[in-house]
Amino acid sequence: MTFRLGTETDESEFRSVDGRVQVEFAYQRSGLLRRTLGRRDDRWLVLQVWAGADAALAAQAAFDTSSIGADFMALIDQDSLTIERYDGVD
Protein backbone atom coordinates (compact mmCIF):
# COMPACT_ATOMS: atom_id res chain seq x y z
CA MET A 1 0.00 0.00 0.00
CA THR A 2 1.38 3.41 -0.97
CA PHE A 3 -0.24 6.77 -0.30
CA ARG A 4 0.18 10.37 0.77
CA LEU A 5 -1.18 11.74 4.00
CA GLY A 6 -4.29 13.87 3.84
CA THR A 7 -3.70 17.60 3.60
CA GLU A 8 -4.99 18.13 7.16
CA THR A 9 -3.19 15.11 8.65
CA ASP A 10 -0.49 15.71 11.23
CA GLU A 11 2.38 13.22 10.81
CA SER A 12 2.58 12.46 14.52
CA GLU A 13 -1.15 11.68 14.61
CA PHE A 14 -0.76 9.39 11.61
CA ARG A 15 2.21 7.57 13.13
CA SER A 16 0.27 7.09 16.35
CA VAL A 17 -2.70 5.57 14.53
CA ASP A 18 -0.40 3.44 12.37
CA GLY A 19 1.28 2.14 15.54
CA ARG A 20 -2.13 1.17 16.88
CA VAL A 21 -2.94 -0.58 13.60
CA GLN A 22 0.28 -2.55 13.86
CA VAL A 23 -0.13 -3.62 17.51
CA GLU A 24 -3.90 -3.78 17.97
CA PHE A 25 -4.91 -5.07 14.55
CA ALA A 26 -2.26 -6.34 12.15
CA TYR A 27 -0.26 -8.57 14.45
CA GLN A 28 -3.49 -10.00 15.85
CA ARG A 29 -4.31 -11.46 12.42
CA SER A 30 -3.46 -15.04 11.64
CA GLY A 31 -0.79 -15.39 8.97
CA LEU A 32 0.95 -12.01 9.24
CA LEU A 33 4.70 -12.54 9.06
CA ARG A 34 5.95 -8.94 8.86
CA ARG A 35 4.60 -5.38 8.67
CA THR A 36 6.64 -2.23 8.27
CA LEU A 37 6.09 1.45 7.53
CA GLY A 38 8.34 3.34 5.12
CA ARG A 39 8.53 6.83 3.71
CA ARG A 40 10.13 8.62 0.77
CA ASP A 41 9.47 12.36 0.57
CA ASP A 42 5.68 12.72 0.88
CA ARG A 43 4.90 9.11 -0.14
CA TRP A 44 4.32 6.43 2.48
CA LEU A 45 4.48 2.65 2.19
CA VAL A 46 2.93 -0.03 4.35
CA LEU A 47 4.51 -3.36 3.46
CA GLN A 48 2.98 -6.53 4.83
CA VAL A 49 4.19 -10.07 4.28
CA TRP A 50 1.59 -12.78 4.74
CA ALA A 51 1.81 -16.56 4.97
CA GLY A 52 -0.65 -16.78 2.07
CA ALA A 53 -3.19 -14.94 -0.03
CA ASP A 54 -6.17 -16.19 1.98
CA ALA A 55 -4.76 -14.69 5.19
CA ALA A 56 -4.07 -11.38 3.44
CA LEU A 57 -7.56 -11.18 1.95
CA ALA A 58 -9.23 -12.06 5.25
CA ALA A 59 -7.22 -9.39 7.04
CA GLN A 60 -8.12 -6.80 4.39
CA ALA A 61 -11.83 -7.58 4.77
CA ALA A 62 -11.57 -7.25 8.56
CA PHE A 63 -9.58 -4.01 8.27
CA ASP A 64 -12.14 -2.50 5.90
CA THR A 65 -14.92 -2.95 8.48
CA SER A 66 -12.97 -2.13 11.64
CA SER A 67 -12.94 1.16 13.54
CA ILE A 68 -9.12 1.22 13.54
CA GLY A 69 -9.20 0.75 9.76
CA ALA A 70 -11.58 3.70 9.46
CA ASP A 71 -9.31 5.81 11.68
CA PHE A 72 -6.28 4.94 9.52
CA MET A 73 -8.01 5.53 6.20
CA ALA A 74 -9.38 8.90 7.37
CA LEU A 75 -5.80 10.18 7.63
CA ILE A 76 -4.65 9.38 4.10
CA ASP A 77 -5.32 10.99 0.73
CA GLN A 78 -7.67 8.48 -0.89
CA ASP A 79 -6.80 9.70 -4.40
CA SER A 80 -3.15 8.77 -3.83
CA LEU A 81 -3.87 5.27 -2.47
CA THR A 82 -2.46 2.31 -4.39
CA ILE A 83 -2.71 -1.27 -3.16
CA GLU A 84 -0.72 -3.98 -4.91
CA ARG A 85 -0.33 -7.64 -4.09
CA TYR A 86 2.59 -9.83 -5.06
CA ASP A 87 3.21 -13.56 -4.80
CA GLY A 88 6.36 -14.66 -3.01
CA VAL A 89 8.93 -16.44 -5.12
CA ASP A 90 11.22 -17.91 -2.49
MDTraj code that builds the backbone (N, CA, C; nanometers):
import mdtraj as md
import numpy as np

residues = "MET THR PHE ARG LEU GLY THR GLU THR ASP GLU SER GLU PHE ARG SER VAL ASP GLY ARG VAL GLN VAL GLU PHE ALA TYR GLN ARG SER GLY LEU LEU ARG ARG THR LEU GLY ARG ARG ASP ASP ARG TRP LEU VAL LEU GLN VAL TRP ALA GLY ALA ASP ALA ALA LEU ALA ALA GLN ALA ALA PHE ASP THR SER SER ILE GLY ALA ASP PHE MET ALA LEU ILE ASP GLN ASP SER LEU THR ILE GLU ARG TYR ASP GLY VAL ASP".split()
xyz = np.array([
    [0.0851, -0.1155, 0.0000],
    [0.0000, 0.0000, 0.0000],
    [0.0905, 0.1229, 0.0000],
    [0.0681, 0.2133, -0.0950],
    [0.1378, 0.3412, -0.0968],
    [0.0340, 0.4521, -0.0985],
    [0.0719, 0.5672, -0.0426],
    [-0.0238, 0.6770, -0.0296],
    [0.0489, 0.8023, 0.0178],
    [-0.0236, 0.9125, 0.0134],
    [0.0176, 1.0374, 0.0770],
    [-0.0760, 1.0621, 0.1942],
    [-0.0297, 1.1358, 0.2905],
    [-0.1178, 1.1740, 0.3998],
    [-0.2176, 1.2779, 0.3515],
    [-0.3315, 1.2847, 0.4160],
    [-0.4291, 1.3869, 0.3845],
    [-0.3732, 1.5243, 0.4135],
    [-0.4238, 1.6249, 0.3462],
    [-0.3696, 1.7599, 0.3604],
    [-0.3815, 1.8133, 0.5034],
    [-0.4786, 1.7670, 0.5780],
    [-0.4987, 1.8126, 0.7161],
    [-0.4368, 1.7183, 0.8184],
    [-0.3714, 1.6129, 0.7738],
    [-0.3190, 1.5112, 0.8651],
    [-0.1839, 1.5519, 0.9220],
    [-0.1741, 1.5483, 1.0524],
    [-0.0488, 1.5711, 1.1228],
    [0.0294, 1.4387, 1.1237],
    [0.1581, 1.4443, 1.0893],
    [0.2379, 1.3221, 1.0809],
    [0.2412, 1.2457, 1.2128],
    [0.2522, 1.3153, 1.3234],
    [0.2581, 1.2456, 1.4524],
    [0.1261, 1.1742, 1.4829],
    [0.0147, 1.2347, 1.4441],
    [-0.1152, 1.1681, 1.4606],
    [-0.1202, 1.0429, 1.3746],
    [-0.0762, 1.0546, 1.2490],
    [-0.0759, 0.9386, 1.1607],
    [0.0108, 0.8262, 1.2175],
    [0.1300, 0.8603, 1.2616],
    [0.2211, 0.7571, 1.3129],
    [0.1644, 0.6905, 1.4379],
    [0.0923, 0.7658, 1.5175],
    [0.0274, 0.7086, 1.6352],
    [-0.0801, 0.6078, 1.5942],
    [-0.1645, 0.6478, 1.4998],
    [-0.2700, 0.5569, 1.4530],
    [-0.2077, 0.4364, 1.3837],
    [-0.1052, 0.4569, 1.3027],
    [-0.0396, 0.3445, 1.2369],
    [0.0189, 0.2476, 1.3407],
    [0.0770, 0.2999, 1.4473],
    [0.1282, 0.2140, 1.5537],
    [0.0185, 0.1305, 1.6169],
    [-0.0975, 0.1915, 1.6357],
    [-0.2126, 0.1167, 1.6880],
    [-0.2567, 0.0089, 1.5899],
    [-0.2584, 0.0417, 1.4605],
    [-0.2944, -0.0584, 1.3598],
    [-0.1996, -0.1773, 1.3704],
    [-0.0721, -0.1485, 1.3820],
    [0.0276, -0.2553, 1.3862],
    [0.0080, -0.3453, 1.5091],
    [-0.0060, -0.2849, 1.6263],
    [-0.0131, -0.3616, 1.7509],
    [-0.1522, -0.4207, 1.7757],
    [-0.2549, -0.3369, 1.7598],
    [-0.3899, -0.3779, 1.7969],
    [-0.4632, -0.4553, 1.6884],
    [-0.4197, -0.4406, 1.5637],
    [-0.4913, -0.5073, 1.4551],
    [-0.4028, -0.6047, 1.3774],
    [-0.3012, -0.5525, 1.3114],
    [-0.2257, -0.6337, 1.2149],
    [-0.1651, -0.7588, 1.2773],
    [-0.0921, -0.7418, 1.3856],
    [-0.0255, -0.8574, 1.4447],
    [-0.1210, -0.9472, 1.5237],
    [-0.2472, -0.9123, 1.5277],
    [-0.3493, -0.9997, 1.5848],
    [-0.4102, -1.0912, 1.4789],
    [-0.3762, -1.0675, 1.3529],
    [-0.4309, -1.1460, 1.2422],
    [-0.3463, -1.2708, 1.2189],
    [-0.4138, -1.3789, 1.1951],
    [-0.3456, -1.5045, 1.1636],
    [-0.2757, -1.4934, 1.0285],
    [-0.1510, -1.5339, 1.0233],
    [-0.0791, -1.5391, 0.8971],
    [0.0097, -1.4203, 0.8668],
    [0.0069, -1.3145, 0.9490],
    [0.0946, -1.2006, 0.9235],
    [0.2361, -1.2346, 0.9680],
    [0.3301, -1.2237, 0.8761],
    [0.4695, -1.2538, 0.9061],
    [0.5492, -1.1281, 0.9380],
    [0.5172, -1.0181, 0.8684],
    [0.5949, -0.8943, 0.8861],
    [0.5128, -0.7768, 0.8380],
    [0.5223, -0.6639, 0.9093],
    [0.4597, -0.5381, 0.8671],
    [0.5567, -0.4260, 0.8992],
    [0.5756, -0.3358, 0.8043],
    [0.6645, -0.2227, 0.8273],
    [0.6121, -0.0990, 0.7562],
    [0.6473, 0.0159, 0.8085],
    [0.6090, 0.1453, 0.7527],
    [0.7332, 0.2107, 0.6950],
    [0.7222, 0.2637, 0.5751],
    [0.8335, 0.3344, 0.5124],
    [0.7869, 0.4671, 0.4549],
    [0.8846, 0.5514, 0.4246],
    [0.8527, 0.6833, 0.3709],
    [0.9630, 0.7285, 0.2764],
    [0.9217, 0.7931, 0.1678],
    [1.0127, 0.8620, 0.0766],
    [0.9449, 0.9922, 0.0373],
    [1.0057, 1.1029, 0.0794],
    [0.9474, 1.2361, 0.0571],
    [0.8068, 1.2395, 0.1164],
    [0.7046, 1.2664, 0.0343],
    [0.5684, 1.2720, 0.0882],
    [0.4892, 1.1442, 0.0618],
    [0.5558, 1.0402, 0.0111],
    [0.4903, 0.9110, -0.0142],
    [0.5211, 0.8150, 0.0993],
    [0.4203, 0.7419, 0.1402],
    [0.4324, 0.6432, 0.2475],
    [0.4059, 0.5048, 0.1915],
    [0.4635, 0.4057, 0.2578],
    [0.4481, 0.2653, 0.2194],
    [0.4166, 0.1844, 0.3440],
    [0.3152, 0.1013, 0.3354],
    [0.2926, -0.0029, 0.4351],
    [0.3155, -0.1338, 0.3616],
    [0.4166, -0.2081, 0.4067],
    [0.4512, -0.3363, 0.3459],
    [0.4172, -0.4466, 0.4446],
    [0.3368, -0.5404, 0.3991],
    [0.2979, -0.6531, 0.4834],
    [0.3319, -0.7815, 0.4102],
    [0.3863, -0.8756, 0.4831],
    [0.4191, -1.0075, 0.4280],
    [0.3300, -1.1084, 0.5000],
    [0.2558, -1.1825, 0.4206],
    [0.1589, -1.2780, 0.4735],
    [0.2001, -1.4206, 0.4395],
    [0.1536, -1.5140, 0.5207],
    [0.1813, -1.6557, 0.4973],
    [0.1123, -1.7054, 0.3703],
    [0.0064, -1.6390, 0.3283],
    [-0.0654, -1.6785, 0.2074],
    [-0.1709, -1.5766, 0.1702],
    [-0.2207, -1.5887, 0.0488],
    [-0.3188, -1.4938, -0.0030],
    [-0.4485, -1.4951, 0.0768],
    [-0.4924, -1.6120, 0.1214],
    [-0.6169, -1.6191, 0.1979],
    [-0.6082, -1.5378, 0.3266],
    [-0.4943, -1.5461, 0.3956],
    [-0.4758, -1.4694, 0.5190],
    [-0.4766, -1.3197, 0.4900],
    [-0.4116, -1.2798, 0.3816],
    [-0.4068, -1.1376, 0.3441],
    [-0.5459, -1.0852, 0.3097],
    [-0.6218, -1.1607, 0.2349],
    [-0.7561, -1.1177, 0.1948],
    [-0.8501, -1.1113, 0.3145],
    [-0.8389, -1.2077, 0.4050],
    [-0.9230, -1.2062, 0.5253],
    [-0.8901, -1.0850, 0.6125],
    [-0.7623, -1.0547, 0.6256],
    [-0.7225, -0.9386, 0.7044],
    [-0.7718, -0.8096, 0.6405],
    [-0.7639, -0.7998, 0.5082],
    [-0.8116, -0.6802, 0.4387],
    [-0.9612, -0.6599, 0.4621],
    [-1.0383, -0.7677, 0.4543],
    [-1.1828, -0.7584, 0.4770],
    [-1.2117, -0.7125, 0.6202],
    [-1.1380, -0.7655, 0.7170],
    [-1.1573, -0.7251, 0.8565],
    [-1.1159, -0.5799, 0.8778],
    [-1.0056, -0.5387, 0.8160],
    [-0.9578, -0.4006, 0.8273],
    [-1.0601, -0.3032, 0.7708],
    [-1.1177, -0.3383, 0.6575],
    [-1.2139, -0.2503, 0.5902],
    [-1.3392, -0.2237, 0.6735],
    [-1.3705, -0.3115, 0.7668],
    [-1.4915, -0.2954, 0.8478],
    [-1.4616, -0.2615, 0.9937],
    [-1.3343, -0.2401, 1.0254],
    [-1.2968, -0.2127, 1.1644],
    [-1.2901, -0.0624, 1.1921],
    [-1.3053, -0.0259, 1.3177],
    [-1.2940, 0.1156, 1.3541],
    [-1.1499, 0.1642, 1.3396],
    [-1.0517, 0.0813, 1.3701],
    [-0.9117, 0.1225, 1.3536],
    [-0.8789, 0.1401, 1.2052],
    [-0.9376, 0.0579, 1.1205],
    [-0.9203, 0.0748, 0.9762],
    [-0.9783, 0.2069, 0.9292],
    [-1.0952, 0.2420, 0.9819],
    [-1.1577, 0.3696, 0.9457],
    [-1.0729, 0.4865, 0.9940],
    [-1.0179, 0.4751, 1.1150],
    [-0.9311, 0.5806, 1.1682],
    [-0.8079, 0.5997, 1.0788],
    [-0.7466, 0.4901, 1.0377],
    [-0.6275, 0.4944, 0.9520],
    [-0.6612, 0.5562, 0.8159],
    [-0.7655, 0.5072, 0.7544],
    [-0.8010, 0.5525, 0.6195],
    [-0.8434, 0.6991, 0.6182],
    [-0.8972, 0.7494, 0.7283],
    [-0.9384, 0.8901, 0.7366],
    [-0.8186, 0.9845, 0.7314],
    [-0.6995, 0.9337, 0.7575],
    [-0.5801, 1.0176, 0.7630],
    [-0.5015, 1.0220, 0.6329],
    [-0.5418, 0.9418, 0.5351],
    [-0.4652, 0.9385, 0.4104],
    [-0.5445, 1.0002, 0.2958],
    [-0.4721, 1.0435, 0.1949],
    [-0.5316, 1.0988, 0.0734],
    [-0.5794, 0.9820, -0.0122],
    [-0.7094, 0.9629, -0.0176],
    [-0.7668, 0.8483, -0.0886],
    [-0.7307, 0.8461, -0.2375],
    [-0.7150, 0.9636, -0.2976],
    [-0.6801, 0.9697, -0.4400],
    [-0.5379, 0.9221, -0.4673],
    [-0.4542, 0.9199, -0.3645],
    [-0.3154, 0.8773, -0.3826],
    [-0.2947, 0.7301, -0.3476],
    [-0.3973, 0.6644, -0.2970],
    [-0.3867, 0.5275, -0.2474],
    [-0.3698, 0.4263, -0.3610],
    [-0.2675, 0.3435, -0.3472],
    [-0.2460, 0.2315, -0.4390],
    [-0.2203, 0.1074, -0.3550],
    [-0.2928, 0.0009, -0.3841],
    [-0.2712, -0.1266, -0.3163],
    [-0.2317, -0.2284, -0.4224],
    [-0.1184, -0.2939, -0.4002],
    [-0.0717, -0.3984, -0.4910],
    [-0.0417, -0.5227, -0.4103],
    [-0.0640, -0.6362, -0.4713],
    [-0.0334, -0.7641, -0.4086],
    [0.0619, -0.8406, -0.4981],
    [0.1577, -0.9061, -0.4349],
    [0.2589, -0.9829, -0.5061],
    [0.2640, -1.1228, -0.4461],
    [0.2984, -1.2196, -0.5283],
    [0.3210, -1.3557, -0.4798],
    [0.4689, -1.3701, -0.4476],
    [0.4978, -1.4377, -0.3365],
    [0.6355, -1.4659, -0.3005],
    [0.6978, -1.5656, -0.3983],
    [0.8260, -1.5525, -0.4189],
    [0.8932, -1.6444, -0.5119],
    [1.0011, -1.7270, -0.4440],
    [1.0228, -1.7065, -0.3165],
    [1.1222, -1.7913, -0.2485],
    [1.0714, -1.8426, -0.1167],
])
top = md.Topology()
chain = top.add_chain()
for i, resn in enumerate(residues, 1):
    res = top.add_residue(resn, chain, resSeq=i)
    for name in ("N", "CA", "C"):
        top.add_atom(name, md.element.get_by_symbol(name[0]), res)
traj = md.Trajectory(xyz[None], top)
